[in-house]
């Protein structure tokens, strides 16, 4: 299955936030794409992008972000507003 990772949207968020240190959080199924995501975001934004290697059980499972400007989370399912 192929996912639309919306990398351009993530880059725009980083640029809008003027973030220098960014943490990305991926579910296990998307972790094989981590290098592709980091490479793209660093190239497009100049930010230092790190991968959260810990658990990711949904949007409520947020890592401790001391020292980071922005967190971007990916999931397998589209988040829909009601």
PyMOL Python script that loads the backbone (N, CA, C, O; Angstrom):
from pymol import cmd

cmd.read_pdbstr("""\
ATOM      1  N   UNK A   1       0.843  -1.177   0.000  1.00  0.00           N
ATOM      2  CA  UNK A   1       0.000   0.000   0.000  1.00  0.00           C
ATOM      3  C   UNK A   1       0.891   1.244   0.000  1.00  0.00           C
ATOM      4  O   UNK A   1       1.881   1.306   0.729  1.00  0.00           O
ATOM      5  N   UNK A   2       0.543   2.206  -0.799  1.00  0.00           N
ATOM      6  CA  UNK A   2       1.303   3.455  -0.885  1.00  0.00           C
ATOM      7  C   UNK A   2       0.525   4.552  -0.162  1.00  0.00           C
ATOM      8  O   UNK A   2      -0.697   4.643  -0.273  1.00  0.00           O
ATOM      9  N   UNK A   3       1.248   5.372   0.571  1.00  0.00           N
ATOM     10  CA  UNK A   3       0.634   6.450   1.339  1.00  0.00           C
ATOM     11  C   UNK A   3       1.028   7.802   0.756  1.00  0.00           C
ATOM     12  O   UNK A   3       2.129   7.960   0.230  1.00  0.00           O
ATOM     13  N   UNK A   4       0.139   8.761   0.850  1.00  0.00           N
ATOM     14  CA  UNK A   4       0.467  10.144   0.527  1.00  0.00           C
ATOM     15  C   UNK A   4       1.007  10.756   1.816  1.00  0.00           C
ATOM     16  O   UNK A   4       0.240  11.066   2.727  1.00  0.00           O
ATOM     17  N   UNK A   5       2.307  10.928   1.891  1.00  0.00           N
ATOM     18  CA  UNK A   5       2.928  11.418   3.113  1.00  0.00           C
ATOM     19  C   UNK A   5       2.806  12.925   3.304  1.00  0.00           C
ATOM     20  O   UNK A   5       3.150  13.446   4.364  1.00  0.00           O
ATOM     21  N   UNK A   6       2.320  13.625   2.286  1.00  0.00           N
ATOM     22  CA  UNK A   6       2.115  15.071   2.348  1.00  0.00           C
ATOM     23  C   UNK A   6       3.376  15.786   2.835  1.00  0.00           C
ATOM     24  O   UNK A   6       3.319  16.637   3.722  1.00  0.00           O
ATOM     25  N   UNK A   7       4.517  15.423   2.237  1.00  0.00           N
ATOM     26  CA  UNK A   7       5.788  15.989   2.652  1.00  0.00           C
ATOM     27  C   UNK A   7       5.868  17.490   2.411  1.00  0.00           C
ATOM     28  O   UNK A   7       6.476  18.213   3.200  1.00  0.00           O
ATOM     29  N   UNK A   8       5.264  17.958   1.339  1.00  0.00           N
ATOM     30  CA  UNK A   8       5.266  19.397   1.065  1.00  0.00           C
ATOM     31  C   UNK A   8       4.518  20.146   2.167  1.00  0.00           C
ATOM     32  O   UNK A   8       4.938  21.223   2.590  1.00  0.00           O
ATOM     33  N   UNK A   9       3.417  19.572   2.623  1.00  0.00           N
ATOM     34  CA  UNK A   9       2.638  20.186   3.707  1.00  0.00           C
ATOM     35  C   UNK A   9       3.462  20.224   4.994  1.00  0.00           C
ATOM     36  O   UNK A   9       3.450  21.226   5.709  1.00  0.00           O
ATOM     37  N   UNK A  10       4.174  19.143   5.288  1.00  0.00           N
ATOM     38  CA  UNK A  10       5.027  19.106   6.477  1.00  0.00           C
ATOM     39  C   UNK A  10       6.127  20.159   6.380  1.00  0.00           C
ATOM     40  O   UNK A  10       6.428  20.832   7.366  1.00  0.00           O
ATOM     41  N   UNK A  11       6.727  20.306   5.204  1.00  0.00           N
ATOM     42  CA  UNK A  11       7.777  21.305   5.015  1.00  0.00           C
ATOM     43  C   UNK A  11       7.222  22.712   5.230  1.00  0.00           C
ATOM     44  O   UNK A  11       7.891  23.556   5.826  1.00  0.00           O
ATOM     45  N   UNK A  12       6.021  22.964   4.756  1.00  0.00           N
ATOM     46  CA  UNK A  12       5.407  24.281   4.938  1.00  0.00           C
ATOM     47  C   UNK A  12       5.167  24.577   6.421  1.00  0.00           C
ATOM     48  O   UNK A  12       5.328  25.717   6.857  1.00  0.00           O
ATOM     49  N   UNK A  13       4.789  23.570   7.188  1.00  0.00           N
ATOM     50  CA  UNK A  13       4.588  23.750   8.634  1.00  0.00           C
ATOM     51  C   UNK A  13       5.911  24.128   9.299  1.00  0.00           C
ATOM     52  O   UNK A  13       5.958  25.038  10.127  1.00  0.00           O
ATOM     53  N   UNK A  14       6.970  23.432   8.937  1.00  0.00           N
ATOM     54  CA  UNK A  14       8.291  23.708   9.506  1.00  0.00           C
ATOM     55  C   UNK A  14       8.721  25.132   9.157  1.00  0.00           C
ATOM     56  O   UNK A  14       9.208  25.865  10.017  1.00  0.00           O
ATOM     57  N   UNK A  15       8.541  25.515   7.909  1.00  0.00           N
ATOM     58  CA  UNK A  15       8.929  26.861   7.485  1.00  0.00           C
ATOM     59  C   UNK A  15       8.076  27.931   8.176  1.00  0.00           C
ATOM     60  O   UNK A  15       8.592  28.971   8.585  1.00  0.00           O
ATOM     61  N   UNK A  16       6.782  27.674   8.303  1.00  0.00           N
ATOM     62  CA  UNK A  16       5.885  28.625   8.961  1.00  0.00           C
ATOM     63  C   UNK A  16       6.274  28.813  10.423  1.00  0.00           C
ATOM     64  O   UNK A  16       6.250  29.928  10.943  1.00  0.00           O
ATOM     65  N   UNK A  17       6.637  27.701  11.086  1.00  0.00           N
ATOM     66  CA  UNK A  17       7.042  27.756  12.495  1.00  0.00           C
ATOM     67  C   UNK A  17       8.467  28.285  12.682  1.00  0.00           C
ATOM     68  O   UNK A  17       8.896  28.553  13.804  1.00  0.00           O
ATOM     69  N   UNK A  18       9.196  28.431  11.567  1.00  0.00           N
ATOM     70  CA  UNK A  18      10.613  28.822  11.622  1.00  0.00           C
ATOM     71  C   UNK A  18      11.389  27.875  12.536  1.00  0.00           C
ATOM     72  O   UNK A  18      12.276  28.292  13.280  1.00  0.00           O
ATOM     73  N   UNK A  19      11.036  26.597  12.462  1.00  0.00           N
ATOM     74  CA  UNK A  19      11.632  25.571  13.322  1.00  0.00           C
ATOM     75  C   UNK A  19      13.035  25.223  12.859  1.00  0.00           C
ATOM     76  O   UNK A  19      13.284  25.054  11.665  1.00  0.00           O
ATOM     77  N   UNK A  20      13.933  25.121  13.796  1.00  0.00           N
ATOM     78  CA  UNK A  20      15.310  24.714  13.510  1.00  0.00           C
ATOM     79  C   UNK A  20      15.536  23.245  13.884  1.00  0.00           C
ATOM     80  O   UNK A  20      16.316  22.548  13.233  1.00  0.00           O
ATOM     81  N   UNK A  21      14.852  22.778  14.934  1.00  0.00           N
ATOM     82  CA  UNK A  21      14.949  21.374  15.358  1.00  0.00           C
ATOM     83  C   UNK A  21      13.551  20.766  15.325  1.00  0.00           C
ATOM     84  O   UNK A  21      12.639  21.234  16.006  1.00  0.00           O
ATOM     85  N   UNK A  22      13.400  19.724  14.527  1.00  0.00           N
ATOM     86  CA  UNK A  22      12.095  19.101  14.301  1.00  0.00           C
ATOM     87  C   UNK A  22      12.175  17.622  14.665  1.00  0.00           C
ATOM     88  O   UNK A  22      13.156  16.947  14.355  1.00  0.00           O
ATOM     89  N   UNK A  23      11.140  17.136  15.319  1.00  0.00           N
ATOM     90  CA  UNK A  23      11.021  15.713  15.622  1.00  0.00           C
ATOM     91  C   UNK A  23       9.864  15.159  14.790  1.00  0.00           C
ATOM     92  O   UNK A  23       8.777  15.737  14.759  1.00  0.00           O
ATOM     93  N   UNK A  24      10.111  14.035  14.116  1.00  0.00           N
ATOM     94  CA  UNK A  24       9.011  13.370  13.411  1.00  0.00           C
ATOM     95  C   UNK A  24       8.700  12.069  14.130  1.00  0.00           C
ATOM     96  O   UNK A  24       9.602  11.381  14.609  1.00  0.00           O
ATOM     97  N   UNK A  25       7.425  11.740  14.201  1.00  0.00           N
ATOM     98  CA  UNK A  25       6.947  10.531  14.870  1.00  0.00           C
ATOM     99  C   UNK A  25       6.147   9.720  13.860  1.00  0.00           C
ATOM    100  O   UNK A  25       5.191  10.213  13.262  1.00  0.00           O
ATOM    101  N   UNK A  26       6.556   8.467  13.683  1.00  0.00           N
ATOM    102  CA  UNK A  26       5.948   7.592  12.684  1.00  0.00           C
ATOM    103  C   UNK A  26       5.472   6.301  13.327  1.00  0.00           C
ATOM    104  O   UNK A  26       6.140   5.785  14.223  1.00  0.00           O
ATOM    105  N   UNK A  27       4.333   5.764  12.894  1.00  0.00           N
ATOM    106  CA  UNK A  27       3.952   4.424  13.325  1.00  0.00           C
ATOM    107  C   UNK A  27       4.903   3.408  12.690  1.00  0.00           C
ATOM    108  O   UNK A  27       5.560   3.706  11.692  1.00  0.00           O
ATOM    109  N   UNK A  28       4.973   2.220  13.265  1.00  0.00           N
ATOM    110  CA  UNK A  28       5.926   1.204  12.801  1.00  0.00           C
ATOM    111  C   UNK A  28       5.840   0.941  11.306  1.00  0.00           C
ATOM    112  O   UNK A  28       6.869   0.738  10.661  1.00  0.00           O
ATOM    113  N   UNK A  29       4.651   0.941  10.746  1.00  0.00           N
ATOM    114  CA  UNK A  29       4.479   0.646   9.326  1.00  0.00           C
ATOM    115  C   UNK A  29       5.077   1.695   8.402  1.00  0.00           C
ATOM    116  O   UNK A  29       5.355   1.406   7.238  1.00  0.00           O
ATOM    117  N   UNK A  30       5.278   2.906   8.901  1.00  0.00           N
ATOM    118  CA  UNK A  30       5.864   3.977   8.090  1.00  0.00           C
ATOM    119  C   UNK A  30       7.340   4.216   8.400  1.00  0.00           C
ATOM    120  O   UNK A  30       7.989   4.999   7.706  1.00  0.00           O
ATOM    121  N   UNK A  31       7.880   3.565   9.419  1.00  0.00           N
ATOM    122  CA  UNK A  31       9.289   3.775   9.771  1.00  0.00           C
ATOM    123  C   UNK A  31      10.259   3.425   8.642  1.00  0.00           C
ATOM    124  O   UNK A  31      11.327   4.035   8.575  1.00  0.00           O
ATOM    125  N   UNK A  32       9.946   2.473   7.747  1.00  0.00           N
ATOM    126  CA  UNK A  32      10.853   2.251   6.622  1.00  0.00           C
ATOM    127  C   UNK A  32      10.990   3.476   5.700  1.00  0.00           C
ATOM    128  O   UNK A  32      11.951   3.563   4.936  1.00  0.00           O
ATOM    129  N   UNK A  33      10.062   4.397   5.763  1.00  0.00           N
ATOM    130  CA  UNK A  33      10.108   5.620   4.951  1.00  0.00           C
ATOM    131  C   UNK A  33      10.804   6.765   5.682  1.00  0.00           C
ATOM    132  O   UNK A  33      10.871   7.873   5.149  1.00  0.00           O
ATOM    133  N   UNK A  34      11.321   6.531   6.881  1.00  0.00           N
ATOM    134  CA  UNK A  34      11.879   7.594   7.708  1.00  0.00           C
ATOM    135  C   UNK A  34      13.006   8.340   7.022  1.00  0.00           C
ATOM    136  O   UNK A  34      13.026   9.570   7.058  1.00  0.00           O
ATOM    137  N   UNK A  35      13.939   7.650   6.404  1.00  0.00           N
ATOM    138  CA  UNK A  35      15.065   8.319   5.751  1.00  0.00           C
ATOM    139  C   UNK A  35      14.573   9.205   4.611  1.00  0.00           C
ATOM    140  O   UNK A  35      15.050  10.329   4.451  1.00  0.00           O
ATOM    141  N   UNK A  36      13.634   8.715   3.828  1.00  0.00           N
ATOM    142  CA  UNK A  36      13.065   9.503   2.733  1.00  0.00           C
ATOM    143  C   UNK A  36      12.432  10.786   3.286  1.00  0.00           C
ATOM    144  O   UNK A  36      12.603  11.861   2.711  1.00  0.00           O
ATOM    145  N   UNK A  37      11.710  10.673   4.385  1.00  0.00           N
ATOM    146  CA  UNK A  37      11.043  11.831   4.983  1.00  0.00           C
ATOM    147  C   UNK A  37      12.071  12.829   5.509  1.00  0.00           C
ATOM    148  O   UNK A  37      11.977  14.025   5.234  1.00  0.00           O
ATOM    149  N   UNK A  38      13.050  12.336   6.264  1.00  0.00           N
ATOM    150  CA  UNK A  38      14.076  13.216   6.834  1.00  0.00           C
ATOM    151  C   UNK A  38      14.852  13.924   5.733  1.00  0.00           C
ATOM    152  O   UNK A  38      15.048  15.138   5.791  1.00  0.00           O
ATOM    153  N   UNK A  39      15.294  13.173   4.731  1.00  0.00           N
ATOM    154  CA  UNK A  39      16.066  13.768   3.639  1.00  0.00           C
ATOM    155  C   UNK A  39      15.288  14.889   2.951  1.00  0.00           C
ATOM    156  O   UNK A  39      15.831  15.965   2.700  1.00  0.00           O
ATOM    157  N   UNK A  40      14.029  14.635   2.652  1.00  0.00           N
ATOM    158  CA  UNK A  40      13.204  15.635   1.980  1.00  0.00           C
ATOM    159  C   UNK A  40      13.042  16.881   2.856  1.00  0.00           C
ATOM    160  O   UNK A  40      13.251  18.002   2.392  1.00  0.00           O
ATOM    161  N   UNK A  41      12.670  16.681   4.119  1.00  0.00           N
ATOM    162  CA  UNK A  41      12.400  17.821   4.994  1.00  0.00           C
ATOM    163  C   UNK A  41      13.651  18.651   5.250  1.00  0.00           C
ATOM    164  O   UNK A  41      13.581  19.879   5.288  1.00  0.00           O
ATOM    165  N   UNK A  42      14.779  18.000   5.423  1.00  0.00           N
ATOM    166  CA  UNK A  42      16.017  18.745   5.651  1.00  0.00           C
ATOM    167  C   UNK A  42      16.408  19.543   4.418  1.00  0.00           C
ATOM    168  O   UNK A  42      16.849  20.688   4.523  1.00  0.00           O
ATOM    169  N   UNK A  43      16.243  18.936   3.254  1.00  0.00           N
ATOM    170  CA  UNK A  43      16.578  19.632   2.007  1.00  0.00           C
ATOM    171  C   UNK A  43      15.675  20.842   1.779  1.00  0.00           C
ATOM    172  O   UNK A  43      16.147  21.912   1.395  1.00  0.00           O
ATOM    173  N   UNK A  44      14.386  20.669   2.016  1.00  0.00           N
ATOM    174  CA  UNK A  44      13.411  21.727   1.728  1.00  0.00           C
ATOM    175  C   UNK A  44      13.391  22.840   2.772  1.00  0.00           C
ATOM    176  O   UNK A  44      13.022  23.972   2.459  1.00  0.00           O
ATOM    177  N   UNK A  45      13.784  22.530   4.013  1.00  0.00           N
ATOM    178  CA  UNK A  45      13.615  23.512   5.087  1.00  0.00           C
ATOM    179  C   UNK A  45      14.917  23.959   5.741  1.00  0.00           C
ATOM    180  O   UNK A  45      14.964  25.025   6.355  1.00  0.00           O
ATOM    181  N   UNK A  46      15.968  23.163   5.618  1.00  0.00           N
ATOM    182  CA  UNK A  46      17.211  23.460   6.308  1.00  0.00           C
ATOM    183  C   UNK A  46      17.172  23.138   7.788  1.00  0.00           C
ATOM    184  O   UNK A  46      18.140  23.400   8.502  1.00  0.00           O
ATOM    185  N   UNK A  47      16.079  22.580   8.257  1.00  0.00           N
ATOM    186  CA  UNK A  47      15.941  22.220   9.671  1.00  0.00           C
ATOM    187  C   UNK A  47      16.707  20.932   9.977  1.00  0.00           C
ATOM    188  O   UNK A  47      16.961  20.122   9.085  1.00  0.00           O
ATOM    189  N   UNK A  48      17.066  20.756  11.238  1.00  0.00           N
ATOM    190  CA  UNK A  48      17.649  19.518  11.731  1.00  0.00           C
ATOM    191  C   UNK A  48      16.473  18.617  12.121  1.00  0.00           C
ATOM    192  O   UNK A  48      15.767  18.904  13.088  1.00  0.00           O
ATOM    193  N   UNK A  49      16.265  17.545  11.384  1.00  0.00           N
ATOM    194  CA  UNK A  49      15.107  16.676  11.586  1.00  0.00           C
ATOM    195  C   UNK A  49      15.554  15.365  12.225  1.00  0.00           C
ATOM    196  O   UNK A  49      16.440  14.681  11.714  1.00  0.00           O
ATOM    197  N   UNK A  50      14.922  15.024  13.360  1.00  0.00           N
ATOM    198  CA  UNK A  50      15.207  13.786  14.079  1.00  0.00           C
ATOM    199  C   UNK A  50      13.989  12.872  14.047  1.00  0.00           C
ATOM    200  O   UNK A  50      12.852  13.331  13.930  1.00  0.00           O
ATOM    201  N   UNK A  51      14.244  11.589  14.151  1.00  0.00           N
ATOM    202  CA  UNK A  51      13.176  10.585  14.154  1.00  0.00           C
ATOM    203  C   UNK A  51      12.958  10.104  15.576  1.00  0.00           C
ATOM    204  O   UNK A  51      13.906   9.698  16.247  1.00  0.00           O
ATOM    205  N   UNK A  52      11.718  10.147  16.039  1.00  0.00           N
ATOM    206  CA  UNK A  52      11.371   9.573  17.341  1.00  0.00           C
ATOM    207  C   UNK A  52      11.305   8.064  17.149  1.00  0.00           C
ATOM    208  O   UNK A  52      10.466   7.566  16.398  1.00  0.00           O
ATOM    209  N   UNK A  53      12.185   7.339  17.825  1.00  0.00           N
ATOM    210  CA  UNK A  53      12.263   5.889  17.652  1.00  0.00           C
ATOM    211  C   UNK A  53      11.410   5.136  18.663  1.00  0.00           C
ATOM    212  O   UNK A  53      11.334   3.908  18.620  1.00  0.00           O
ATOM    213  N   UNK A  54      10.774   5.856  19.562  1.00  0.00           N
ATOM    214  CA  UNK A  54       9.947   5.218  20.577  1.00  0.00           C
ATOM    215  C   UNK A  54       8.589   4.817  20.042  1.00  0.00           C
ATOM    216  O   UNK A  54       8.374   4.744  18.832  1.00  0.00           O
ATOM    217  N   UNK A  55       7.690   4.562  20.952  1.00  0.00           N
ATOM    218  CA  UNK A  55       6.350   4.093  20.599  1.00  0.00           C
ATOM    219  C   UNK A  55       5.552   5.179  19.881  1.00  0.00           C
ATOM    220  O   UNK A  55       5.852   6.369  19.971  1.00  0.00           O
ATOM    221  N   UNK A  56       4.535   4.726  19.174  1.00  0.00           N
ATOM    222  CA  UNK A  56       3.617   5.638  18.492  1.00  0.00           C
ATOM    223  C   UNK A  56       2.268   4.938  18.395  1.00  0.00           C
ATOM    224  O   UNK A  56       1.968   4.258  17.413  1.00  0.00           O
ATOM    225  N   UNK A  57       1.464   5.122  19.439  1.00  0.00           N
ATOM    226  CA  UNK A  57       0.163   4.461  19.493  1.00  0.00           C
ATOM    227  C   UNK A  57      -0.984   5.417  19.214  1.00  0.00           C
ATOM    228  O   UNK A  57      -2.107   5.202  19.669  1.00  0.00           O
ATOM    229  N   UNK A  58      -0.699   6.468  18.468  1.00  0.00           N
ATOM    230  CA  UNK A  58      -1.735   7.419  18.123  1.00  0.00           C
ATOM    231  C   UNK A  58      -1.361   8.820  18.546  1.00  0.00           C
ATOM    232  O   UNK A  58      -0.297   9.046  19.122  1.00  0.00           O
ATOM    233  N   UNK A  59      -2.244   9.760  18.257  1.00  0.00           N
ATOM    234  CA  UNK A  59      -1.959  11.180  18.489  1.00  0.00           C
ATOM    235  C   UNK A  59      -1.753  11.510  19.962  1.00  0.00           C
ATOM    236  O   UNK A  59      -1.116  12.515  20.279  1.00  0.00           O
ATOM    237  N   UNK A  60      -2.276  10.691  20.865  1.00  0.00           N
ATOM    238  CA  UNK A  60      -2.118  10.982  22.291  1.00  0.00           C
ATOM    239  C   UNK A  60      -0.775  10.472  22.826  1.00  0.00           C
ATOM    240  O   UNK A  60      -0.422  10.768  23.967  1.00  0.00           O
ATOM    241  N   UNK A  61      -0.028   9.718  22.032  1.00  0.00           N
ATOM    242  CA  UNK A  61       1.265   9.164  22.445  1.00  0.00           C
ATOM    243  C   UNK A  61       2.373  10.093  21.950  1.00  0.00           C
ATOM    244  O   UNK A  61       3.073   9.788  20.984  1.00  0.00           O
ATOM    245  N   UNK A  62       2.517  11.225  22.628  1.00  0.00           N
ATOM    246  CA  UNK A  62       3.430  12.274  22.185  1.00  0.00           C
ATOM    247  C   UNK A  62       4.747  12.194  22.951  1.00  0.00           C
ATOM    248  O   UNK A  62       4.740  12.075  24.176  1.00  0.00           O
ATOM    249  N   UNK A  63       5.874  12.258  22.247  1.00  0.00           N
ATOM    250  CA  UNK A  63       7.174  12.210  22.924  1.00  0.00           C
ATOM    251  C   UNK A  63       7.476  13.502  23.671  1.00  0.00           C
ATOM    252  O   UNK A  63       6.878  14.545  23.406  1.00  0.00           O
ATOM    253  N   UNK A  64       8.414  13.413  24.609  1.00  0.00           N
ATOM    254  CA  UNK A  64       8.909  14.590  25.324  1.00  0.00           C
ATOM    255  C   UNK A  64       9.724  15.428  24.346  1.00  0.00           C
ATOM    256  O   UNK A  64      10.695  14.934  23.773  1.00  0.00           O
ATOM    257  N   UNK A  65       9.352  16.657  24.153  1.00  0.00           N
ATOM    258  CA  UNK A  65       9.962  17.480  23.105  1.00  0.00           C
ATOM    259  C   UNK A  65      10.950  18.516  23.617  1.00  0.00           C
ATOM    260  O   UNK A  65      11.136  19.549  22.974  1.00  0.00           O
ATOM    261  N   UNK A  66      11.576  18.275  24.731  1.00  0.00           N
ATOM    262  CA  UNK A  66      12.573  19.240  25.216  1.00  0.00           C
ATOM    263  C   UNK A  66      13.656  19.415  24.157  1.00  0.00           C
ATOM    264  O   UNK A  66      14.264  18.448  23.699  1.00  0.00           O
ATOM    265  N   UNK A  67      13.879  20.656  23.784  1.00  0.00           N
ATOM    266  CA  UNK A  67      14.914  20.963  22.804  1.00  0.00           C
ATOM    267  C   UNK A  67      14.435  20.977  21.362  1.00  0.00           C
ATOM    268  O   UNK A  67      15.212  21.316  20.469  1.00  0.00           O
ATOM    269  N   UNK A  68      13.178  20.621  21.104  1.00  0.00           N
ATOM    270  CA  UNK A  68      12.639  20.632  19.740  1.00  0.00           C
ATOM    271  C   UNK A  68      11.664  21.786  19.584  1.00  0.00           C
ATOM    272  O   UNK A  68      10.978  22.173  20.529  1.00  0.00           O
ATOM    273  N   UNK A  69      11.616  22.323  18.386  1.00  0.00           N
ATOM    274  CA  UNK A  69      10.695  23.416  18.084  1.00  0.00           C
ATOM    275  C   UNK A  69       9.335  22.914  17.607  1.00  0.00           C
ATOM    276  O   UNK A  69       8.304  23.525  17.888  1.00  0.00           O
ATOM    277  N   UNK A  70       9.343  21.803  16.890  1.00  0.00           N
ATOM    278  CA  UNK A  70       8.123  21.307  16.249  1.00  0.00           C
ATOM    279  C   UNK A  70       8.099  19.784  16.247  1.00  0.00           C
ATOM    280  O   UNK A  70       9.134  19.137  16.090  1.00  0.00           O
ATOM    281  N   UNK A  71       6.915  19.225  16.421  1.00  0.00           N
ATOM    282  CA  UNK A  71       6.678  17.786  16.281  1.00  0.00           C
ATOM    283  C   UNK A  71       5.709  17.595  15.131  1.00  0.00           C
ATOM    284  O   UNK A  71       4.679  18.266  15.055  1.00  0.00           O
ATOM    285  N   UNK A  72       6.045  16.672  14.231  1.00  0.00           N
ATOM    286  CA  UNK A  72       5.121  16.300  13.158  1.00  0.00           C
ATOM    287  C   UNK A  72       4.880  14.801  13.279  1.00  0.00           C
ATOM    288  O   UNK A  72       5.820  14.007  13.276  1.00  0.00           O
ATOM    289  N   UNK A  73       3.618  14.429  13.385  1.00  0.00           N
ATOM    290  CA  UNK A  73       3.226  13.027  13.520  1.00  0.00           C
ATOM    291  C   UNK A  73       2.566  12.552  12.237  1.00  0.00           C
ATOM    292  O   UNK A  73       1.808  13.288  11.606  1.00  0.00           O
ATOM    293  N   UNK A  74       2.859  11.316  11.857  1.00  0.00           N
ATOM    294  CA  UNK A  74       2.176  10.658  10.755  1.00  0.00           C
ATOM    295  C   UNK A  74       1.421   9.475  11.298  1.00  0.00           C
ATOM    296  O   UNK A  74       1.790   8.903  12.324  1.00  0.00           O
ATOM    297  N   UNK A  75       0.348   9.106  10.596  1.00  0.00           N
ATOM    298  CA  UNK A  75      -0.433   7.926  10.944  1.00  0.00           C
ATOM    299  C   UNK A  75      -0.825   7.190   9.681  1.00  0.00           C
ATOM    300  O   UNK A  75      -0.580   7.657   8.568  1.00  0.00           O
ATOM    301  N   UNK A  76      -1.431   6.045   9.867  1.00  0.00           N
ATOM    302  CA  UNK A  76      -1.872   5.252   8.732  1.00  0.00           C
ATOM    303  C   UNK A  76      -3.216   5.708   8.193  1.00  0.00           C
ATOM    304  O   UNK A  76      -3.527   5.489   7.022  1.00  0.00           O
ATOM    305  N   UNK A  77      -4.007   6.336   9.034  1.00  0.00           N
ATOM    306  CA  UNK A  77      -5.354   6.738   8.641  1.00  0.00           C
ATOM    307  C   UNK A  77      -5.445   8.247   8.549  1.00  0.00           C
ATOM    308  O   UNK A  77      -4.790   8.970   9.300  1.00  0.00           O
ATOM    309  N   UNK A  78      -6.258   8.710   7.628  1.00  0.00           N
ATOM    310  CA  UNK A  78      -6.489  10.133   7.498  1.00  0.00           C
ATOM    311  C   UNK A  78      -7.275  10.626   8.698  1.00  0.00           C
ATOM    312  O   UNK A  78      -8.235   9.985   9.125  1.00  0.00           O
ATOM    313  N   UNK A  79      -6.865  11.771   9.246  1.00  0.00           N
ATOM    314  CA  UNK A  79      -7.588  12.369  10.344  1.00  0.00           C
ATOM    315  C   UNK A  79      -8.655  13.265   9.773  1.00  0.00           C
ATOM    316  O   UNK A  79      -8.362  14.154   8.974  1.00  0.00           O
ATOM    317  N   UNK A  80      -9.893  13.043  10.174  1.00  0.00           N
ATOM    318  CA  UNK A  80     -11.000  13.819   9.623  1.00  0.00           C
ATOM    319  C   UNK A  80     -11.667  14.602  10.734  1.00  0.00           C
ATOM    320  O   UNK A  80     -11.964  14.070  11.804  1.00  0.00           O
ATOM    321  N   UNK A  81     -11.896  15.882  10.460  1.00  0.00           N
ATOM    322  CA  UNK A  81     -12.630  16.709  11.401  1.00  0.00           C
ATOM    323  C   UNK A  81     -14.114  16.436  11.221  1.00  0.00           C
ATOM    324  O   UNK A  81     -14.582  16.213  10.104  1.00  0.00           O
ATOM    325  N   UNK A  82     -14.838  16.454  12.305  1.00  0.00           N
ATOM    326  CA  UNK A  82     -16.302  16.269  12.235  1.00  0.00           C
ATOM    327  C   UNK A  82     -16.975  17.582  11.983  1.00  0.00           C
ATOM    328  O   UNK A  82     -18.202  17.640  11.891  1.00  0.00           O
TER     329      UNK A  82
END
""", "prot")
cmd.dss("prot")
cmd.show_as("cartoon", "prot")
cmd.util.cbc("prot")
cmd.orient("prot")
